[in-house]
Each structure stands twice: as C-alpha cells, then as structure tokens.
Amino acid sequence: MRIAMIGTGYVGLVSGACFSEFGVDVCCVDKDAGKIERLKRGEIPIYEPGLDDLVARNVAAGRLSFTTDLKEAMAGADAVFIAVGTPTRRGDGHADLSYVFAAAEEVATHMDRYMVVVTKSTVPVGTGRQVQAIIRRTRPDADFDVASNPEFLREGSAIGDFLRPDRVVIGTETERAAEVMRQLYRPLYLIETPIVMTALETAELIKYAANAFLAVKITFINEVADLCEKVGANVHDVARGMGLDGRIGKKFLHAGPGYGGSCFPKDTLALVRTAQQHGSPVRIVETVVDVNDKRKKSMAGRIVAACGGSLAGKTVGVLGVTFKPNTDDMRDAPSLDIIPALLAAGATVRAYDPAGMHEAEKLLPGVVWVRDAYDALNGADCAAILTEWNEFRALDLGRVKSLLKQPVLVDLRNVYNPQEMAKAGFAYTSIGRPLNVPAANEPATQEETK
C-alpha cells in the first residue's frame, strides 16, 4: 500500500515513519522546503526518542520519502492523511481549521483515482463533513471517501504508542474506506489491538473526550493535593489508594503545577467551545480549563514563599522548562507562567533543560541559560524543579547544598522524598506532601501527561 502524509510536524512525521515501519510506502509532504531538505539529510526537526533511527531505517529501505510536491506524494496513493496543525484560534478558543481546509482543497485538485482522505489532525466534531464538502465542491467528479483516524501519541513515547497502541479509532461511512483503513492497520490487528470502527462524528469526539477526561484527572488530583496540604494528608498515598481501584486507575493521578503541552490545553478549550456552540455545555471541562490556568499562574508564589516572601535581588536556579520530560515542546508549559512571574518579582533566573533550551530561549527573555543542572544552582538562593527529567532524580544533594546560598528546594514535580530532604538539611517544598507524614509507595513519575 501507499499513502501520502500531509504535514511533517509531530503527528505527521511520527505517523508516517511508523506506517513505513509496517511496510507501507509513505511519502511525507510539507510546504516548508527547508524542513524537507533537512529531513532528506536525516535531520529530525523535533525531539522524540528513537525517531531519528526509525526515519533513517525506513528511508534506507525505500519505504519513506519526503517532498514539497503534493501531486508527487499522492501519485498512486490509496489514502492521503491530513496531519497539519490545528492551533487554538485567537479570540474565541476554537480550533483553527484553516490548514486542514486548505489541504483538503489542494488534495482535491490532484486526485486521479479512488482514495481515502483521512483526518489525522485533531479536529472538532463535524470537520470530516466539511472536508468532504470542500473536496466535492472543488472536484465534483472525484472518487473518494473521508475517514477520521485520531492520534493518541504521547510526546516522549510516541513511537511505542503508535506501534503498540491501546486502541485504534477509525471513523468511516463506507465499507470501501473501512477496508483500506483495515489494511493499513493490519499489523496491529494481527497482534490483537482493538480496532474501534465508528461513524465520522463519533471518532472525532472520542479524541476530544479522551483528552478532556485525562485533563480532568490531572486537575482533580492537583486540587486534592492542595487539600492534603491543609489537612496533613499525603497526596501520593491518596492517589495510590484511589488508583488501585480498577474503575479509576493509577495513571494521570500525579500532582504537579498543572498540565500543558500540545494537546490538553487546546483540546479542552476546543471541546468547551464546540459544546457551547451546540447548546450542550460541558461544565466540568470548563472548570478544568479555568482551574488549570490559575494553578500554573499561582506556582511562582510557592517559590516566593520558600524564599521568605521576596525575590528582590535573589537568584532562582530552575531545573527543567519543557511541559514534560523527553520532549523539547514548550507549548503551554507551566514554566511559561512561572518564570516570567519570578523575573517580575525581581529574581535572576538561571535555568537548564536537557532538550528544551533552544526553543525556550525564544519564549523566555531575560533568563540566564546554563550548561547543566549544577551550573543552574551555582550561587542561587533557591532551586526549583519544574520538569521531572530523569537526570534531576538523582542529584548529588551534598553538591547541590554546597552550591546554593541557602539549602532551599521547591519541587513542583514531587521528585524527592520529603523526609530524606529534611534529613539532608534542606528547606523542602513539594506538592501535597507535609514533612511529618510518612511517604510510602510514592509514584515515580508524571510521564503520562501528554
């Protein structure tokens, strides 16, 4: 089989490379000529563990190619996937579908055989019908079907998520289109991956409903963590006690500074706007959006409090700025709210991130970017962990203490044990865990956050 993948961003590039790993002939197309040239040279524009090797292997095998010419990419294709960006539209919070609609119109002009046009981008309910109408209007004689195939890729573990997913969701209207999609995903069917076949609108809503529900879990445990601090409970033990209930599950019950990234913020907001537009508001999700925004903005206050109530003339060493580990993605990262607030309070911020500094320095002016974690803490009045990268989990605490002016550590990801930090002589602040409560069976990471 052969497919064209429109867009070489996170979703398009990972999906295209993984389909080629299945043995499918994949041509990825993008209007950015510079990006295509870099991809042809083997340069990967995003940080995703294992993606460079996957791309190189399949390019060498002749199954994966890159071009700026959509007609070339579509030649002989059984399906064309639209995997362009759908950012939040300024002003009203709706998803911006201009790139999707432009791609649909261009696809229509190059159709020369039956093919399935698949929306891989995250799009609001009804978008598939609009894509269908655009193609029909542009090419009344075209022989095609439209399908919805939402992605469920977590940054940092996207390849595993594609090759070994919990499920594959496919929305179609015809058996002809369904059969093309079944053949594309046949390798997953053979390992008994659930293939959920639905109507177009259902597939589109599954994506938004899933992401919104995960955002609800994160926001719920964050508010429970705040309550834990008031009553003397330990949020890690509360989360474990909840998560062992099979109806709830342990994932996404890790307290922190609020969710960010490329999906949850824009998808929850888009679902809210779609629901309002159809006169069926989702009040829980509306509250989640509001609570999460306020939480990220409030986190700087914890650092100010740990420093005695004032940051004037003080230095804060920040460890991690991306929205989660194993990615360079800065979209809606809590650091984008926290660090400007620290700077506005008069602090000097020295920061280090293993992968995100190149992108972050464009978004966070005034920060002093350094070469490693210990350099960030050298001479600082306070250390603050904003992202739980593995290399921050086993810092030499003796060295950290010697570098800091005062042994103050604010851990917004609950990486360390409060009792151990107290024994090491630190004034330690975490989320939802008082110092005098035993911390047993603590979760290890917040890796699930998309």
C-alpha positions in Angstrom: 0.0 0.0 0.0 1.0 3.6 -0.5 -0.1 6.7 1.4 0.7 10.4 1.4 1.1 12.2 4.7 0.5 16.0 4.6 2.4 17.7 7.3 5.8 16.8 8.9 5.1 18.1 12.3 4.9 15.9 15.4 1.9 13.8 14.3 2.7 13.6 10.6 6.3 12.7 10.9 5.8 10.1 13.7 2.8 8.6 12.0 4.5 8.5 8.6 7.6 6.9 9.9 5.6 4.3 11.9 3.4 3.4 8.9 6.6 2.8 6.9 7.8 0.5 9.6 4.6 -1.5 8.9 5.8 -1.9 5.4 3.6 0.8 3.8 5.1 3.1 1.2 4.9 6.6 2.7 5.6 9.9 1.2 5.5 12.9 3.6 4.8 16.3 2.1 5.3 19.7 3.6 5.3 23.3 2.2 8.4 24.1 4.2 11.2 23.4 1.7 13.9 23.9 4.3 12.3 21.3 6.6 12.0 18.8 3.8 15.6 19.3 2.8 16.7 18.7 6.4 14.6 15.6 6.6 16.2 14.3 3.4 19.6 14.8 5.1 18.4 12.8 8.1 18.0 15.8 10.4 14.9 15.4 12.6 13.1 18.7 13.4 11.6 17.5 16.7 13.0 15.8 19.8 11.4 12.3 20.1 13.5 9.4 21.4 14.1 6.8 18.6 12.6 8.8 15.8 15.9 9.5 14.1 16.8 5.8 13.8 13.3 4.9 12.7 13.3 7.5 9.9 16.8 6.6 8.8 16.0 2.9 8.7 12.9 3.3 6.6 14.4 5.9 4.2 17.3 3.4 3.6 14.7 0.7 2.9 13.0 2.9 0.3 9.6 2.9 2.2 9.8 6.6 3.4 10.4 9.7 1.4 9.9 13.4 1.6 8.8 16.1 -0.8 7.2 19.5 -1.2 5.1 18.4 -4.2 1.7 17.1 -3.1 0.9 15.8 -6.6 4.1 13.6 -6.4 3.2 12.5 -2.9 -0.3 11.5 -3.9 0.7 9.6 -7.1 -0.6 6.0 -6.7 -1.7 6.6 -3.1 -4.5 4.5 -1.5 -5.0 7.1 1.2 -3.9 10.7 2.0 -3.6 11.7 5.6 -4.1 15.3 6.7 -1.8 15.9 9.7 -1.4 19.6 9.8 -1.7 21.9 12.8 -5.0 22.9 14.4 -3.9 25.5 16.9 -6.2 27.4 19.1 -7.8 30.3 17.2 -7.1 33.7 18.6 -10.0 35.5 20.1 -12.6 32.7 20.6 -10.8 29.5 21.6 -12.0 27.4 18.7 -9.6 25.2 16.8 -8.1 26.9 13.7 -9.0 24.6 10.8 -7.6 26.8 8.0 -4.7 24.5 7.4 -6.9 21.5 7.3 -9.3 23.1 4.8 -6.5 24.4 2.6 -5.0 20.9 2.5 -8.4 19.4 1.6 -8.8 21.8 -1.3 -5.3 21.0 -2.6 -5.9 17.3 -2.3 -9.0 17.6 -4.4 -7.1 19.2 -7.3 -4.6 16.2 -7.5 -7.0 13.3 -7.2 -6.7 10.9 -10.2 -8.0 7.7 -8.6 -10.1 6.5 -5.7 -8.6 7.3 -2.4 -9.5 7.7 1.3 -8.9 11.2 2.7 -8.1 10.8 6.4 -8.1 13.5 9.0 -5.2 12.6 11.4 -5.1 16.1 12.9 -7.2 16.7 16.0 -10.3 18.3 14.7 -13.7 19.3 16.2 -16.8 17.3 15.5 -18.2 17.9 12.0 -14.8 18.7 10.4 -14.9 15.5 8.3 -18.2 16.5 6.8 -16.7 19.9 6.0 -13.6 18.3 4.4 -15.9 16.1 2.3 -17.9 19.2 1.2 -14.7 21.1 0.2 -13.4 18.2 -1.9 -16.8 17.6 -3.5 -17.2 21.3 -4.3 -13.6 21.5 -5.8 -13.9 18.3 -7.7 -17.5 17.1 -8.3 -16.2 14.1 -10.3 -13.7 12.9 -7.6 -14.0 9.3 -6.4 -13.2 9.4 -2.6 -14.3 8.8 0.9 -13.4 10.7 4.1 -12.3 9.0 7.3 -11.3 10.1 10.8 -8.3 8.5 12.4 -7.4 10.5 15.5 -3.9 10.1 17.1 -3.2 9.2 20.7 0.5 9.8 20.8 2.3 10.9 24.0 5.3 13.1 23.4 8.4 11.2 24.6 6.9 7.8 23.9 5.1 8.4 20.6 6.7 5.5 18.6 5.7 2.9 21.2 2.2 4.5 21.3 1.8 4.1 17.6 3.3 0.6 17.2 1.7 -0.8 20.4 -1.4 1.3 21.0 -4.2 0.7 23.4 -6.6 1.0 20.5 -7.0 2.4 17.0 -10.1 4.6 16.3 -11.4 4.8 12.7 -14.4 6.7 11.7 -15.8 5.9 8.2 -19.0 5.9 6.2 -18.4 3.2 3.7 -17.1 -0.4 3.7 -14.8 0.5 0.9 -13.0 3.1 3.1 -13.1 0.9 6.1 -11.3 -1.9 4.2 -8.5 0.5 3.1 -8.0 1.5 6.8 -8.1 -2.1 8.0 -5.3 -3.0 5.5 -3.2 -0.1 6.7 -3.5 -1.2 10.3 -3.3 -4.9 9.6 0.0 -5.3 11.5 -1.8 -4.1 14.7 -4.9 -6.3 14.0 -2.5 -9.3 13.9 -1.3 -8.6 17.5 -5.0 -8.2 18.6 -5.0 -4.5 19.0 -8.6 -3.3 19.4 -9.8 -1.5 16.2 -12.8 0.7 17.1 -14.8 1.4 13.9 -17.3 4.2 14.2 -19.1 7.0 12.4 -17.1 10.1 11.4 -18.5 12.3 14.2 -18.0 9.7 16.9 -14.3 9.2 16.0 -13.8 13.0 16.2 -15.5 13.2 19.5 -13.6 10.2 21.0 -10.3 12.1 20.7 -11.6 15.2 22.5 -13.5 13.3 25.1 -10.4 11.2 25.9 -8.0 14.1 26.3 -10.6 16.1 28.3 -11.1 13.2 30.7 -7.3 12.9 31.3 -7.1 16.6 31.9 -9.9 16.2 34.5 -8.0 13.5 36.3 -4.9 15.7 36.5 -6.8 18.7 37.7 -8.7 16.7 40.2 -5.6 15.3 41.9 -4.0 18.8 41.9 -6.9 20.1 43.8 -6.8 17.1 46.2 -3.1 17.9 46.7 -4.0 21.4 47.9 -6.5 19.9 50.3 -3.8 17.4 51.5 -1.6 20.3 52.5 -4.4 21.9 54.6 -5.3 18.7 56.4 -2.0 17.0 56.8 -2.5 14.1 54.3 -0.1 12.8 51.7 -1.3 13.1 48.1 0.8 10.3 46.9 -0.8 7.9 49.3 -4.2 9.3 48.4 -3.5 8.8 44.7 -2.3 5.2 45.3 -5.4 4.4 47.3 -7.6 5.7 44.5 -5.6 4.3 41.7 -5.8 0.7 43.0 -9.5 0.9 42.3 -9.8 -0.7 38.8 -12.6 1.7 38.0 -10.3 4.7 38.4 -6.7 3.5 37.6 -3.4 5.0 38.7 -2.4 6.9 35.6 -2.7 10.7 35.5 -3.0 10.9 39.3 0.3 12.7 39.8 0.1 16.1 41.4 2.0 18.9 39.9 1.9 22.5 38.6 -0.8 21.9 36.0 -1.0 20.3 32.6 0.5 21.8 29.4 1.7 20.6 26.1 0.4 20.5 22.5 -2.9 18.7 23.2 -4.6 19.1 26.6 -4.8 22.9 26.7 -6.1 23.4 23.1 -8.3 20.3 23.1 -10.1 21.0 26.3 -10.7 24.6 25.2 -11.9 23.4 21.7 -14.3 20.9 23.3 -15.7 23.7 25.5 -16.3 25.9 22.5 -17.8 23.2 20.4 -20.2 22.2 23.3 -21.2 25.8 23.8 -21.8 26.2 20.1 -24.2 23.2 20.1 -26.0 24.3 23.2 -24.7 21.4 25.3 -22.0 22.9 27.6 -19.5 20.6 29.4 -19.3 22.4 32.7 -16.7 20.0 34.2 -14.3 20.7 31.4 -15.0 24.5 31.6 -14.0 24.4 35.2 -10.9 22.3 34.5 -9.7 24.8 31.9 -10.1 27.7 34.4 -8.6 25.8 37.4 -5.5 24.7 35.4 -4.8 28.2 34.1 -5.0 29.7 37.6 -2.9 26.9 39.0 0.0 27.5 36.6 0.0 31.2 37.4 -0.1 30.5 41.2 3.0 28.2 41.3 5.5 31.1 41.3 4.0 32.0 44.7 5.3 28.8 46.2 8.8 29.7 45.2 8.4 33.3 46.5 7.2 31.9 49.8 10.1 29.4 50.1 12.4 32.4 49.7 11.0 34.3 52.6 8.3 36.2 50.8 10.5 38.3 48.5 12.7 37.5 45.4 14.1 41.0 45.1 17.8 40.7 44.4 17.7 36.9 44.7 18.6 34.1 42.2 16.5 31.1 41.4 18.0 28.0 39.8 15.4 26.4 37.6 15.7 22.7 36.5 13.5 21.9 33.5 11.3 24.1 31.4 9.6 21.8 28.9 6.0 20.8 29.7 7.1 17.2 30.4 10.4 15.2 30.1 11.6 13.6 26.9 10.5 16.3 24.7 11.6 19.8 23.6 8.0 21.0 23.4 7.3 24.3 25.2 3.7 24.7 24.3 1.7 25.8 27.3 4.4 24.6 29.6 3.9 25.8 33.3 7.4 27.4 33.1 5.9 30.0 30.7 3.8 31.3 33.6 6.2 30.6 36.4 9.5 32.0 35.1 8.1 35.4 34.0 6.5 35.8 37.4 9.8 35.1 39.1 11.5 37.7 36.9 8.8 40.2 37.5 9.3 39.7 41.3 12.9 40.8 40.9 14.7 37.5 40.7 17.5 36.4 38.4 16.7 33.1 36.9 19.4 30.6 35.9 17.8 27.7 34.0 18.8 24.4 32.5 16.8 21.9 30.4 18.2 18.8 28.7 16.3 19.4 25.4 14.2 22.5 25.5 16.6 25.4 25.9 16.8 26.3 22.2 13.1 26.7 22.0 12.7 28.2 25.4 15.2 31.0 25.0 12.9 32.4 22.3 9.9 32.4 24.7 11.6 33.4 27.9 13.7 36.5 27.5 15.8 37.6 30.5 16.7 34.0 31.6 20.3 33.0 32.0 20.7 29.7 30.2 23.4 27.4 31.5 25.1 24.1 30.6 23.9 21.7 33.3 21.8 21.3 36.4 24.7 22.2 38.8 25.6 25.3 36.9 21.9 26.4 37.2 22.1 26.1 41.0 25.6 27.7 41.5 25.1 30.7 43.7 21.3 30.5 43.7 19.2 31.3 46.7 16.7 28.6 45.8 16.4 25.6 43.5 13.1 24.9 41.7 12.3 21.7 39.8 9.7 22.4 37.1 10.1 19.3 34.9 10.9 15.8 36.1 13.7 14.8 33.7 15.5 11.7 34.8 18.8 13.4 35.3 17.2 15.5 38.1 16.1 12.4 40.1 19.5 11.5 41.5 21.2 14.8 42.0 24.2 14.8 44.4 22.4 16.5 47.3 25.7 17.3 49.0 26.9 19.1 46.0 23.6 20.9 45.5 23.7 22.1 49.1 27.2 23.4 48.7 26.3 25.3 45.5 23.2 27.0 46.9 23.5 30.1 49.1 20.7 28.6 51.2 19.5 24.9 51.1 16.1 25.7 49.7 14.5 23.4 47.1 11.0 23.8 45.7 10.0 20.5 44.0 6.9 21.1 41.8 7.0 17.5 40.5 7.5 15.6 43.8 10.7 14.0 42.6 12.2 13.7 46.1 11.1 12.3 49.4 10.3 15.0 52.0 11.8 13.1 55.0 15.0 12.4 53.1 15.3 16.0 52.1 14.8 17.2 55.7 17.5 14.8 56.9 19.8 16.2 54.2 19.3 19.7 55.7 17.0 21.2 53.0 14.1 23.5 53.4 12.0 21.5 51.1 8.6 22.3 49.5 6.6 19.9 47.4 3.0 19.4 46.2 0.5 17.9 48.7 3.0 16.2 51.0 3.7 17.5 54.5 7.0 16.7 56.1 5.6 14.9 59.1 3.6 12.3 57.1 5.4 9.0 56.1 5.7 8.8 52.3 5.4 5.2 51.3 4.9 3.7 47.8 5.3 7.0 46.1 4.6 7.2 42.3 7.8 7.6 40.3 6.9 10.0 37.6 4.3 12.1 35.8 5.2 10.5 32.5 1.7 10.1 31.2 0.9 13.7 30.7 0.5 14.4 27.0 
